[in-house]
Amino acid sequence: MAEEAVSGADWTPDEWFEFLMKKFDEKIPGERRAVSVNTPKTRRERLDLLWSYYIGDPPLPTVSEKYKPTFKEVMRKARSNYATMSVDVMTDRSILQGVSTEADKDLDGDDISRQIADESGWAALQRDLQTYLFVCGEAYALVASPLEGVPDAMPMIMAEDPRFAVGQRDPANPRYLRAFVKYYLDEIADQQVALLFVDNAKYTWRREPGQTSKSFKLDEWELTDTEAVQGLELMGGVPAVRFENKLAMGEFEPHIDLLDRIMDGVFQRIVIGWYQSFRQRAVRGNLDGAEDFTVDNDSTNFIRTVADDELVDLFQADPGALWLVPEGVDFWESEQADLTPLINAIRDDVKEFAAATRTPMHIITPDAANQTAEGASLMREALVDKITDRQARQSSPWVLVWQIAFSLAQQEARQKGVKLLWAKVDRSSLQARADAIAKTKGVLSRKRQLISILELTPEEAKLNEAELIQESMALDNSFSPAPATASASARNSAQPATTGAQVPERAAA
């Protein structure tokens, strides 16, 4: 079947369904130089491991089996969550505001695309998809057809979690998918449902109610519905698009060993803090009274006459307590454990993780006062370069997503000239923006200044233009002169004759 997977042109829906469902548990190709108990062996294990690091539930630090019951709670508290920071700092700055098309080239974006975006919850959707992409190294976008019988219905774009969705690329054109499947749990029916898209059709498969499992057996699934998907004949016949991150890896995936090292350091610090941070005390000398340090039953020493269950309370640290000990007995107190080297080692590992992932230090460590201004600037530039690279890799898939959406919306004319409108990655102060506007006056249009410099969204820029026009018209109306009255016109017309009659009299005089 692997050889036939290259084309799959003659496959039945059953064969496609079985092939794609087995891809969830396919083995990871290649061999690692070093492995551990947590090293993933299949695609599902890899994605689950990466997601566990992102949500703050990574594997516990390694410890001997006989100590696990004792240190289980301590190991749980030792887990850090720096992986989340390295991903969220990218999704917070990588924002796709919309698209423009050949049919609507305005900077405020295509009007139909804006309706589709509103239908899809675009602001959260594009962030969710990029989160899947940066965590798992791959993600999928699925475009649902407009609802039948609903006036002015638009397609809806959905971000699909790669842990529950997988597609097979077309070997002749890797931009398109030959087939795509996703599965989910129908909580109302209490059964697993799988949707297969292939050859301009959508197939719905269901398991028996109450059966939920990650393992796949074809005879446990039943084909319950088939639906045609029209308008995608030139785009592979599948309304789904695959996104792939750099090297098909998550952003922190190459640095998992470093994250484990940080958690091990935190675990060691907690254990040492619990068991060695307090000073230990001991009594040095002979408390029994015998010269050979053996028990002397005839001794009338006060220590020996006290009952065994009272020895614990004998040396109370109380201002009114009096300790009576034999001659030659003294007390010893250990030095307090110094945790500074461990704390510094953890900080160094965190700095190394920030440098490796190009995450600014102020994101991971709010108190980054020791970082120079030049160093902070270089870290921001590195982050901008990284996000710009990731956006470039998303351009082609996003364009295809919108082309599919326009096709399902029966707006084929808008499939041409699709351009993505990304927000600015770097941030600047209001004063710097005002200076940039003053310096680009007469060079950039006012709308482009609002979007590119003031960082307004295309919709906000369009609304601002309309408000400026309204304000200008209101000012023109308020300063226009009032119409002259008939009497004033008569007086003005008679005034020159009177003046002209008086001039000769003055001249004669």
Contacts in CASP RR format, 6 or more apart in sequence:
PFRMAT RR
TARGET T0000
AUTHOR 0000-0000-0000
METHOD contacts of the structure
MODEL  1
MAEEAVSGADWTPDEWFEFLMKKFDEKIPGERRAVSVNTPKTRRERLDLL
WSYYIGDPPLPTVSEKYKPTFKEVMRKARSNYATMSVDVMTDRSILQGVS
TEADKDLDGDDISRQIADESGWAALQRDLQTYLFVCGEAYALVASPLEGV
PDAMPMIMAEDPRFAVGQRDPANPRYLRAFVKYYLDEIADQQVALLFVDN
AKYTWRREPGQTSKSFKLDEWELTDTEAVQGLELMGGVPAVRFENKLAMG
EFEPHIDLLDRIMDGVFQRIVIGWYQSFRQRAVRGNLDGAEDFTVDNDST
NFIRTVADDELVDLFQADPGALWLVPEGVDFWESEQADLTPLINAIRDDV
KEFAAATRTPMHIITPDAANQTAEGASLMREALVDKITDRQARQSSPWVL
VWQIAFSLAQQEARQKGVKLLWAKVDRSSLQARADAIAKTKGVLSRKRQL
ISILELTPEEAKLNEAELIQESMALDNSFSPAPATASASARNSAQPATTG
AQVPERAAA
1 15 0 8 1.000
1 19 0 8 1.000
4 11 0 8 1.000
5 19 0 8 1.000
5 168 0 8 1.000
6 171 0 8 1.000
7 171 0 8 1.000
8 15 0 8 1.000
8 16 0 8 1.000
8 178 0 8 1.000
11 19 0 8 1.000
13 196 0 8 1.000
13 198 0 8 1.000
13 201 0 8 1.000
13 203 0 8 1.000
13 223 0 8 1.000
14 218 0 8 1.000
14 223 0 8 1.000
16 179 0 8 1.000
16 181 0 8 1.000
16 196 0 8 1.000
16 198 0 8 1.000
17 181 0 8 1.000
17 194 0 8 1.000
17 196 0 8 1.000
17 203 0 8 1.000
17 205 0 8 1.000
17 218 0 8 1.000
17 221 0 8 1.000
18 216 0 8 1.000
18 218 0 8 1.000
19 168 0 8 1.000
19 179 0 8 1.000
20 166 0 8 1.000
20 167 0 8 1.000
20 168 0 8 1.000
20 179 0 8 1.000
20 180 0 8 1.000
20 181 0 8 1.000
20 196 0 8 1.000
21 181 0 8 1.000
21 183 0 8 1.000
21 194 0 8 1.000
21 216 0 8 1.000
21 218 0 8 1.000
22 216 0 8 1.000
23 43 0 8 1.000
23 166 0 8 1.000
23 167 0 8 1.000
23 168 0 8 1.000
24 43 0 8 1.000
24 44 0 8 1.000
24 166 0 8 1.000
24 214 0 8 1.000
24 216 0 8 1.000
25 42 0 8 1.000
25 43 0 8 1.000
25 44 0 8 1.000
25 214 0 8 1.000
25 215 0 8 1.000
25 216 0 8 1.000
26 42 0 8 1.000
26 43 0 8 1.000
27 41 0 8 1.000
27 42 0 8 1.000
28 40 0 8 1.000
28 41 0 8 1.000
28 42 0 8 1.000
28 43 0 8 1.000
28 46 0 8 1.000
32 39 0 8 1.000
36 62 0 8 1.000
37 62 0 8 1.000
38 49 0 8 1.000
38 59 0 8 1.000
40 46 0 8 1.000
40 48 0 8 1.000
40 49 0 8 1.000
43 166 0 8 1.000
44 163 0 8 1.000
44 214 0 8 1.000
47 136 0 8 1.000
47 162 0 8 1.000
47 163 0 8 1.000
48 163 0 8 1.000
49 58 0 8 1.000
49 59 0 8 1.000
49 256 0 8 1.000
50 135 0 8 1.000
50 136 0 8 1.000
50 137 0 8 1.000
50 250 0 8 1.000
50 252 0 8 1.000
50 253 0 8 1.000
51 135 0 8 1.000
51 136 0 8 1.000
51 163 0 8 1.000
52 58 0 8 1.000
52 59 0 8 1.000
53 83 0 8 1.000
53 252 0 8 1.000
53 256 0 8 1.000
53 259 0 8 1.000
54 83 0 8 1.000
54 84 0 8 1.000
54 87 0 8 1.000
54 131 0 8 1.000
54 135 0 8 1.000
55 84 0 8 1.000
56 79 0 8 1.000
56 81 0 8 1.000
56 83 0 8 1.000
56 84 0 8 1.000
57 79 0 8 1.000
58 79 0 8 1.000
58 83 0 8 1.000
58 259 0 8 1.000
58 260 0 8 1.000
58 263 0 8 1.000
60 72 0 8 1.000
60 75 0 8 1.000
60 76 0 8 1.000
60 78 0 8 1.000
60 79 0 8 1.000
61 75 0 8 1.000
61 78 0 8 1.000
61 79 0 8 1.000
61 260 0 8 1.000
61 263 0 8 1.000
61 264 0 8 1.000
61 267 0 8 1.000
62 264 0 8 1.000
63 71 0 8 1.000
63 75 0 8 1.000
63 267 0 8 1.000
68 75 0 8 1.000
71 267 0 8 1.000
71 271 0 8 1.000
74 267 0 8 1.000
74 270 0 8 1.000
74 271 0 8 1.000
74 274 0 8 1.000
75 267 0 8 1.000
77 270 0 8 1.000
78 263 0 8 1.000
78 264 0 8 1.000
78 265 0 8 1.000
78 266 0 8 1.000
78 267 0 8 1.000
78 270 0 8 1.000
79 263 0 8 1.000
79 266 0 8 1.000
80 259 0 8 1.000
80 262 0 8 1.000
80 263 0 8 1.000
80 266 0 8 1.000
82 252 0 8 1.000
82 259 0 8 1.000
82 262 0 8 1.000
82 350 0 8 1.000
82 353 0 8 1.000
82 364 0 8 1.000
83 135 0 8 1.000
83 252 0 8 1.000
83 259 0 8 1.000
85 359 0 8 1.000
85 363 0 8 1.000
85 364 0 8 1.000
86 251 0 8 1.000
86 252 0 8 1.000
86 353 0 8 1.000
86 357 0 8 1.000
86 359 0 8 1.000
87 131 0 8 1.000
87 134 0 8 1.000
87 135 0 8 1.000
87 251 0 8 1.000
87 252 0 8 1.000
88 131 0 8 1.000
89 359 0 8 1.000
89 360 0 8 1.000
89 363 0 8 1.000
89 383 0 8 1.000
90 130 0 8 1.000
90 134 0 8 1.000
90 251 0 8 1.000
90 383 0 8 1.000
90 386 0 8 1.000
90 387 0 8 1.000
90 390 0 8 1.000
91 127 0 8 1.000
91 130 0 8 1.000
91 131 0 8 1.000
91 134 0 8 1.000
93 383 0 8 1.000
93 387 0 8 1.000
93 425 0 8 1.000
93 427 0 8 1.000
94 130 0 8 1.000
94 387 0 8 1.000
94 390 0 8 1.000
94 391 0 8 1.000
94 422 0 8 1.000
94 425 0 8 1.000
95 126 0 8 1.000
95 127 0 8 1.000
95 422 0 8 1.000
95 423 0 8 1.000
96 126 0 8 1.000
96 394 0 8 1.000
96 398 0 8 1.000
96 420 0 8 1.000
96 421 0 8 1.000
96 422 0 8 1.000
96 423 0 8 1.000
97 421 0 8 1.000
97 422 0 8 1.000
97 423 0 8 1.000
97 457 0 8 1.000
97 458 0 8 1.000
98 109 0 8 1.000
98 110 0 8 1.000
98 113 0 8 1.000
98 114 0 8 1.000
98 117 0 8 1.000
98 122 0 8 1.000
98 420 0 8 1.000
98 421 0 8 1.000
98 458 0 8 1.000
99 109 0 8 1.000
99 110 0 8 1.000
99 113 0 8 1.000
99 398 0 8 1.000
99 399 0 8 1.000
99 402 0 8 1.000
99 418 0 8 1.000
99 419 0 8 1.000
99 420 0 8 1.000
99 421 0 8 1.000
100 106 0 8 1.000
100 107 0 8 1.000
100 109 0 8 1.000
100 110 0 8 1.000
100 417 0 8 1.000
100 418 0 8 1.000
100 419 0 8 1.000
100 421 0 8 1.000
101 110 0 8 1.000
101 113 0 8 1.000
101 406 0 8 1.000
101 414 0 8 1.000
101 415 0 8 1.000
101 416 0 8 1.000
101 417 0 8 1.000
101 418 0 8 1.000
101 419 0 8 1.000
102 413 0 8 1.000
102 414 0 8 1.000
102 416 0 8 1.000
102 417 0 8 1.000
103 110 0 8 1.000
103 411 0 8 1.000
103 413 0 8 1.000
103 414 0 8 1.000
103 416 0 8 1.000
104 110 0 8 1.000
104 111 0 8 1.000
104 112 0 8 1.000
104 414 0 8 1.000
106 458 0 8 1.000
106 462 0 8 1.000
107 421 0 8 1.000
107 447 0 8 1.000
107 448 0 8 1.000
107 451 0 8 1.000
107 458 0 8 1.000
107 461 0 8 1.000
108 447 0 8 1.000
108 458 0 8 1.000
108 459 0 8 1.000
108 461 0 8 1.000
108 462 0 8 1.000
109 421 0 8 1.000
109 458 0 8 1.000
110 414 0 8 1.000
112 154 0 8 1.000
112 406 0 8 1.000
112 409 0 8 1.000
112 411 0 8 1.000
112 414 0 8 1.000
113 402 0 8 1.000
113 405 0 8 1.000
113 406 0 8 1.000
113 414 0 8 1.000
114 459 0 8 1.000
115 154 0 8 1.000
116 154 0 8 1.000
116 155 0 8 1.000
116 156 0 8 1.000
116 157 0 8 1.000
116 405 0 8 1.000
116 409 0 8 1.000
117 157 0 8 1.000
119 154 0 8 1.000
119 155 0 8 1.000
119 156 0 8 1.000
120 156 0 8 1.000
120 157 0 8 1.000
120 158 0 8 1.000
122 157 0 8 1.000
125 157 0 8 1.000
125 158 0 8 1.000
125 159 0 8 1.000
126 159 0 8 1.000
128 159 0 8 1.000
129 139 0 8 1.000
129 141 0 8 1.000
129 159 0 8 1.000
129 243 0 8 1.000
130 139 0 8 1.000
130 390 0 8 1.000
130 394 0 8 1.000
132 138 0 8 1.000
132 139 0 8 1.000
132 159 0 8 1.000
132 160 0 8 1.000
132 161 0 8 1.000
132 162 0 8 1.000
133 139 0 8 1.000
133 243 0 8 1.000
133 244 0 8 1.000
133 245 0 8 1.000
133 390 0 8 1.000
133 394 0 8 1.000
134 245 0 8 1.000
134 250 0 8 1.000
134 251 0 8 1.000
134 390 0 8 1.000
135 250 0 8 1.000
135 251 0 8 1.000
136 162 0 8 1.000
136 163 0 8 1.000
136 250 0 8 1.000
137 162 0 8 1.000
137 244 0 8 1.000
137 245 0 8 1.000
137 248 0 8 1.000
137 249 0 8 1.000
137 250 0 8 1.000
137 253 0 8 1.000
138 162 0 8 1.000
138 242 0 8 1.000
138 243 0 8 1.000
138 244 0 8 1.000
138 245 0 8 1.000
138 248 0 8 1.000
139 159 0 8 1.000
139 160 0 8 1.000
139 161 0 8 1.000
139 162 0 8 1.000
139 242 0 8 1.000
139 243 0 8 1.000
140 159 0 8 1.000
140 160 0 8 1.000
140 162 0 8 1.000
140 165 0 8 1.000
140 166 0 8 1.000
140 167 0 8 1.000
140 180 0 8 1.000
140 182 0 8 1.000
140 240 0 8 1.000
140 241 0 8 1.000
140 242 0 8 1.000
140 243 0 8 1.000
141 157 0 8 1.000
141 158 0 8 1.000
141 159 0 8 1.000
141 160 0 8 1.000
141 240 0 8 1.000
141 241 0 8 1.000
141 243 0 8 1.000
141 397 0 8 1.000
141 401 0 8 1.000
142 157 0 8 1.000
142 158 0 8 1.000
142 160 0 8 1.000
142 165 0 8 1.000
142 180 0 8 1.000
142 182 0 8 1.000
142 197 0 8 1.000
142 239 0 8 1.000
142 240 0 8 1.000
143 155 0 8 1.000
143 156 0 8 1.000
143 157 0 8 1.000
143 158 0 8 1.000
143 239 0 8 1.000
143 240 0 8 1.000
143 401 0 8 1.000
143 404 0 8 1.000
143 405 0 8 1.000
143 408 0 8 1.000
144 155 0 8 1.000
144 156 0 8 1.000
144 157 0 8 1.000
144 158 0 8 1.000
144 239 0 8 1.000
145 155 0 8 1.000
145 229 0 8 1.000
145 239 0 8 1.000
145 408 0 8 1.000
146 153 0 8 1.000
146 154 0 8 1.000
146 155 0 8 1.000
146 408 0 8 1.000
146 409 0 8 1.000
147 153 0 8 1.000
154 409 0 8 1.000
155 404 0 8 1.000
155 405 0 8 1.000
155 408 0 8 1.000
155 409 0 8 1.000
157 401 0 8 1.000
157 405 0 8 1.000
160 182 0 8 1.000
160 240 0 8 1.000
164 182 0 8 1.000
164 183 0 8 1.000
164 184 0 8 1.000
165 180 0 8 1.000
165 181 0 8 1.000
165 182 0 8 1.000
165 183 0 8 1.000
165 240 0 8 1.000
166 180 0 8 1.000
166 181 0 8 1.000
166 182 0 8 1.000
167 177 0 8 1.000
167 178 0 8 1.000
167 179 0 8 1.000
167 180 0 8 1.000
167 181 0 8 1.000
167 240 0 8 1.000
167 242 0 8 1.000
168 177 0 8 1.000
168 178 0 8 1.000
168 179 0 8 1.000
168 180 0 8 1.000
169 176 0 8 1.000
169 177 0 8 1.000
169 178 0 8 1.000
169 242 0 8 1.000
170 176 0 8 1.000
170 177 0 8 1.000
170 178 0 8 1.000
170 236 0 8 1.000
173 236 0 8 1.000
175 396 0 8 1.000
175 397 0 8 1.000
175 400 0 8 1.000
176 235 0 8 1.000
176 236 0 8 1.000
176 237 0 8 1.000
176 238 0 8 1.000
176 400 0 8 1.000
177 236 0 8 1.000
177 238 0 8 1.000
177 240 0 8 1.000
177 241 0 8 1.000
177 242 0 8 1.000
178 198 0 8 1.000
178 236 0 8 1.000
178 238 0 8 1.000
179 196 0 8 1.000
179 197 0 8 1.000
179 198 0 8 1.000
179 238 0 8 1.000
180 196 0 8 1.000
180 197 0 8 1.000
180 198 0 8 1.000
180 238 0 8 1.000
180 240 0 8 1.000
181 194 0 8 1.000
181 195 0 8 1.000
181 196 0 8 1.000
181 197 0 8 1.000
182 194 0 8 1.000
182 195 0 8 1.000
183 192 0 8 1.000
183 193 0 8 1.000
183 194 0 8 1.000
183 195 0 8 1.000
184 192 0 8 1.000
184 193 0 8 1.000
185 191 0 8 1.000
185 192 0 8 1.000
185 193 0 8 1.000
185 212 0 8 1.000
186 192 0 8 1.000
186 193 0 8 1.000
186 206 0 8 1.000
189 206 0 8 1.000
189 209 0 8 1.000
190 209 0 8 1.000
190 210 0 8 1.000
191 206 0 8 1.000
191 207 0 8 1.000
191 208 0 8 1.000
191 209 0 8 1.000
191 210 0 8 1.000
191 211 0 8 1.000
191 212 0 8 1.000
192 206 0 8 1.000
192 207 0 8 1.000
192 211 0 8 1.000
192 212 0 8 1.000
193 204 0 8 1.000
193 205 0 8 1.000
193 206 0 8 1.000
193 207 0 8 1.000
194 204 0 8 1.000
194 205 0 8 1.000
194 206 0 8 1.000
194 221 0 8 1.000
195 202 0 8 1.000
195 203 0 8 1.000
195 204 0 8 1.000
195 205 0 8 1.000
196 202 0 8 1.000
196 203 0 8 1.000
196 204 0 8 1.000
196 205 0 8 1.000
197 203 0 8 1.000
197 229 0 8 1.000
197 237 0 8 1.000
197 238 0 8 1.000
197 239 0 8 1.000
197 240 0 8 1.000
198 237 0 8 1.000
198 238 0 8 1.000
199 237 0 8 1.000
200 228 0 8 1.000
200 229 0 8 1.000
200 230 0 8 1.000
200 231 0 8 1.000
200 232 0 8 1.000
200 233 0 8 1.000
200 237 0 8 1.000
201 226 0 8 1.000
201 227 0 8 1.000
201 228 0 8 1.000
201 229 0 8 1.000
202 226 0 8 1.000
202 227 0 8 1.000
202 228 0 8 1.000
202 229 0 8 1.000
203 223 0 8 1.000
203 225 0 8 1.000
203 226 0 8 1.000
204 223 0 8 1.000
204 224 0 8 1.000
204 225 0 8 1.000
204 226 0 8 1.000
204 227 0 8 1.000
205 221 0 8 1.000
205 222 0 8 1.000
205 223 0 8 1.000
205 224 0 8 1.000
206 221 0 8 1.000
206 222 0 8 1.000
206 224 0 8 1.000
207 220 0 8 1.000
207 221 0 8 1.000
207 222 0 8 1.000
208 220 0 8 1.000
211 220 0 8 1.000
229 237 0 8 1.000
229 239 0 8 1.000
231 237 0 8 1.000
231 407 0 8 1.000
231 408 0 8 1.000
232 238 0 8 1.000
232 239 0 8 1.000
232 404 0 8 1.000
232 407 0 8 1.000
232 408 0 8 1.000
235 400 0 8 1.000
235 403 0 8 1.000
235 404 0 8 1.000
235 407 0 8 1.000
239 404 0 8 1.000
239 408 0 8 1.000
241 397 0 8 1.000
241 400 0 8 1.000
241 401 0 8 1.000
241 404 0 8 1.000
242 397 0 8 1.000
243 394 0 8 1.000
243 397 0 8 1.000
244 393 0 8 1.000
245 251 0 8 1.000
245 390 0 8 1.000
245 393 0 8 1.000
246 389 0 8 1.000
246 390 0 8 1.000
246 393 0 8 1.000
251 357 0 8 1.000
252 259 0 8 1.000
252 357 0 8 1.000
254 356 0 8 1.000
255 353 0 8 1.000
255 356 0 8 1.000
255 357 0 8 1.000
258 349 0 8 1.000
258 352 0 8 1.000
258 353 0 8 1.000
258 356 0 8 1.000
259 353 0 8 1.000
261 349 0 8 1.000
262 346 0 8 1.000
262 349 0 8 1.000
262 350 0 8 1.000
262 353 0 8 1.000
265 342 0 8 1.000
265 345 0 8 1.000
265 346 0 8 1.000
265 349 0 8 1.000
266 346 0 8 1.000
268 342 0 8 1.000
269 339 0 8 1.000
269 342 0 8 1.000
269 343 0 8 1.000
269 346 0 8 1.000
272 337 0 8 1.000
272 339 0 8 1.000
272 342 0 8 1.000
273 337 0 8 1.000
273 339 0 8 1.000
276 337 0 8 1.000
277 336 0 8 1.000
277 337 0 8 1.000
277 339 0 8 1.000
278 336 0 8 1.000
279 333 0 8 1.000
279 334 0 8 1.000
279 335 0 8 1.000
279 336 0 8 1.000
280 333 0 8 1.000
280 334 0 8 1.000
281 331 0 8 1.000
281 332 0 8 1.000
281 333 0 8 1.000
281 334 0 8 1.000
282 331 0 8 1.000
282 332 0 8 1.000
282 333 0 8 1.000
283 315 0 8 1.000
283 325 0 8 1.000
283 329 0 8 1.000
283 330 0 8 1.000
283 331 0 8 1.000
283 332 0 8 1.000
284 329 0 8 1.000
284 330 0 8 1.000
284 331 0 8 1.000
284 332 0 8 1.000
285 326 0 8 1.000
285 328 0 8 1.000
285 329 0 8 1.000
285 330 0 8 1.000
286 293 0 8 1.000
286 326 0 8 1.000
286 328 0 8 1.000
286 329 0 8 1.000
287 301 0 8 1.000
287 303 0 8 1.000
287 304 0 8 1.000
287 325 0 8 1.000
287 326 0 8 1.000
287 329 0 8 1.000
288 294 0 8 1.000
288 295 0 8 1.000
288 296 0 8 1.000
288 299 0 8 1.000
288 301 0 8 1.000
288 303 0 8 1.000
288 304 0 8 1.000
289 296 0 8 1.000
289 299 0 8 1.000
289 301 0 8 1.000
289 303 0 8 1.000
289 304 0 8 1.000
289 326 0 8 1.000
290 296 0 8 1.000
290 299 0 8 1.000
295 304 0 8 1.000
296 304 0 8 1.000
301 326 0 8 1.000
302 324 0 8 1.000
303 314 0 8 1.000
303 325 0 8 1.000
303 326 0 8 1.000
306 314 0 8 1.000
314 323 0 8 1.000
315 321 0 8 1.000
315 323 0 8 1.000
347 365 0 8 1.000
350 364 0 8 1.000
350 365 0 8 1.000
351 361 0 8 1.000
353 359 0 8 1.000
353 364 0 8 1.000
354 360 0 8 1.000
354 361 0 8 1.000
354 363 0 8 1.000
354 364 0 8 1.000
354 379 0 8 1.000
358 379 0 8 1.000
358 382 0 8 1.000
358 383 0 8 1.000
358 385 0 8 1.000
358 386 0 8 1.000
359 379 0 8 1.000
359 383 0 8 1.000
360 376 0 8 1.000
360 379 0 8 1.000
360 380 0 8 1.000
360 383 0 8 1.000
361 368 0 8 1.000
361 371 0 8 1.000
361 376 0 8 1.000
361 379 0 8 1.000
362 368 0 8 1.000
362 371 0 8 1.000
362 376 0 8 1.000
368 376 0 8 1.000
371 379 0 8 1.000
380 426 0 8 1.000
383 425 0 8 1.000
384 425 0 8 1.000
384 426 0 8 1.000
387 425 0 8 1.000
388 425 0 8 1.000
391 422 0 8 1.000
391 425 0 8 1.000
395 420 0 8 1.000
398 420 0 8 1.000
399 418 0 8 1.000
399 420 0 8 1.000
402 418 0 8 1.000
403 415 0 8 1.000
403 418 0 8 1.000
406 412 0 8 1.000
406 414 0 8 1.000
406 415 0 8 1.000
406 418 0 8 1.000
407 415 0 8 1.000
421 458 0 8 1.000
423 455 0 8 1.000
423 457 0 8 1.000
424 452 0 8 1.000
424 455 0 8 1.000
428 436 0 8 1.000
433 453 0 8 1.000
433 454 0 8 1.000
433 455 0 8 1.000
436 449 0 8 1.000
436 453 0 8 1.000
437 449 0 8 1.000
437 453 0 8 1.000
437 454 0 8 1.000
440 449 0 8 1.000
440 453 0 8 1.000
444 452 0 8 1.000
444 453 0 8 1.000
446 465 0 8 1.000
447 461 0 8 1.000
447 462 0 8 1.000
447 465 0 8 1.000
450 456 0 8 1.000
450 460 0 8 1.000
450 461 0 8 1.000
450 464 0 8 1.000
451 457 0 8 1.000
451 458 0 8 1.000
451 461 0 8 1.000
456 464 0 8 1.000
484 492 0 8 1.000
END
